[in-house]
Amino acid sequence: MEPMRLLVTDAAAQPPRQATAWLIMTIGGRKMKRHLRIVSYFSIPTDVAGLMRHWPEFVRGSGYDVDLRSQEEEVQLRYEDGADDSYIVVSSSASGPLLQRAVGLAVSALSAHSDYLMVYRYAEKPIQPPQTTTGSGAPGRV
């Protein structure tokens, strides 16, 4: 399935800030386990857990690491410092409203502090954004 390019803008900011994210659509039932990665520079710390602490589903967390639980689903956010990129892994037992709220808030909070933000779904092996060729014929990122 081809990814859809999503441009997120903050129209209230002066000048407007923009963050580009890759969103790879998921097909399947609501009970499938979901895994997402949110990639960013993480140069300015963002207390994602603090923003979710007032939610009734909040179990524990600090910084980028959060555990959420409702009757229908469990969602975890974990910060990982990878070899090439730093990212937050978002895991959920189902694709429901709690996952949607958690990802939405995390992306919104991180995009306020970064001009580089990618979101993508992965299984065991991450799905990479599509490659293009540069004028020299060498592969390059879109």
Secondary structure by P-SEA (a helix, b strand, c coil): cbbbbbbbbccccccbbbbbbbbbbbbcccccbbbbbbbcccccccccccccccccccccccccbbbbbcccbbbbbbbbbcccbbbbbbbbccccaaaaaaaaaaaaaaaacccbbbbbccccbbbbcbbbbccccccccc
